Amino acid sequence: MTYEEKVKKYAELVVKVGLNIQQGQKLMISADIDAIDFVRAVTKAAYDKGAVDVIQKLTDGPSSQLKYEYAPVETFTEVHDYQKAEIDQHLTERVAHLRIYSQSPELLKDADPDKIAANATAIGELNKDFARAVGRFDFSWCIVAFPNIAWAELVFPELKGEEARMKLLDAMIAAVRADQPDPIKAWEEHNSNLNSRAQLLTEKGFDRLHYKSERTDVEIGLNQRHIWMGASAVNADGVEIQVNMPTEEVFTSPDFRRVNGVIGNTRPLSYNSAIIDDFKLTFKDGSVVDFEAGKGYEVLKNMLATDDGAKRLGEIALVPDDSPISNSGILYYNTLFDENASCHVALGRSFPGALQNGKELSKEELEAYGLNQSLIHVDFMIGGPDLSIEGIHEDGSKEFIFKDGNWVI
């Protein structure tokens, strides 16, 4: 395929499978200007599918760097009424949302960690109602990526410029199955496999899981009413959507109160365009009581200080080491891709849909069941070829879910 054909095919897959745009729907696209080719292709595909309005919210990486360099820290704490009003209107109208990652994961590596923390807190506060609606799948939403040169050169340091960007684009297209003869059918089969795996785990009804590897030794409790979820979701209008492309995971939200032990990362974490790596978190009775980091210590420290929920788990996700992105050998430095090469967990906000009737419960009721509440939701990777996971039943009996990094059930 030519570059134009690749971009068009990728865009059509996102619109038809990821967002599953319906006749008469509105769509908001948030992206960096480096992804403008893809933004235009998605816009065209959305109108072709029946969208009545496609709204574009574009940012510019270098301009963001200038803001972090020159603007005072107080600027990053500001939340404006017009921003809240826009979110409220979008929630009322159930506007579909597409987020396109395209900037380098190291865009803000030299930025003041205090400004990064202030911005993260302000954005979290601004988006708290939006984030809750996201977790309930009140509307269609999807997260994808499109490469820029700086990101591509980080992933493929032996290449430069457009050569690197095209190689990263090809890798992304393969990861989302857009390179296959019938991508839509490929996703139907993929969804079926992951959803079947999720149903099996739900039926197992484990009380807790024990993770063990060279970097991790932790026990994570599960609620009696927990539900494992697969690749696709169904929004409030009964429309099936694909919220992450790519995805290889089945996931649930744990009982955050019952987490004890040590969890260490196995891939770098890009948080607000700054890298955190070689870190470990020690949990006691559900909260982080100690931590260390070889890189990005201050960024990690500030992230954990966002609120009480930032020190607790909101998600656990299972991904075999023998998965397409892992087998590609590519380190993307981006959670959207790297989390689908490895088992991962998330600090922060849980998913109401991971609990029976959870979408109908208030934040207070969810927390009473052990589902964490927070302004953040940050996934990081903990899997690898040496990870084992045992499922433990209430009576103490055990069975392996993972051995040597892969499924055994």
Salt bridges, closest charged atoms under 4 A:
ASP48 OD2 - LYS44 NZ 2.77
GLU78 OE1 - HIS80 NE2 3.66
GLU86 OE1 - LYS57 NZ 2.77
GLU93 OE1 - LYS26 NZ 3.11
GLU106 OE2 - LYS295 NZ 3.82
GLU125 OE2 - LYS128 NZ 2.67
ASP138 OD2 - ARG136 NH2 2.60
GLU158 OE2 - LYS167 NZ 3.86
GLU162 OE2 - ARG165 NE 2.97
ASP170 OD1 - LYS6 NZ 2.74
ASP207 OD2 - ARG208 NH1 2.81
ASP207 OD2 - ARG258 NH2 2.77
ASP217 OD1 - HIS210 NE2 2.80
GLU219 OE2 - ARG208 NE 3.14
ASP237 OD1 - ARG94 NH1 2.49
GLU248 OE2 - ARG177 NH1 3.11
GLU248 OE1 - HIS190 NE2 3.68
GLU249 OE1 - HIS344 NE2 3.45
ASP255 OD1 - ARG257 NE 2.86
ASP278 OD1 - ARG215 NH1 3.61
GLU315 OE2 - HIS344 NE2 3.96
GLU315 OE1 - HIS377 NE2 2.88
ASP338 OD1 - ARG267 NH1 2.98
GLU339 OE1 - HIS344 NE2 3.37
GLU367 OE2 - ARG312 NH1 3.37
ASP379 OD2 - HIS377 NE2 3.53
GLU399 OE1 - LYS204 NZ 3.10
GLU399 OE2 - HIS393 NE2 3.29
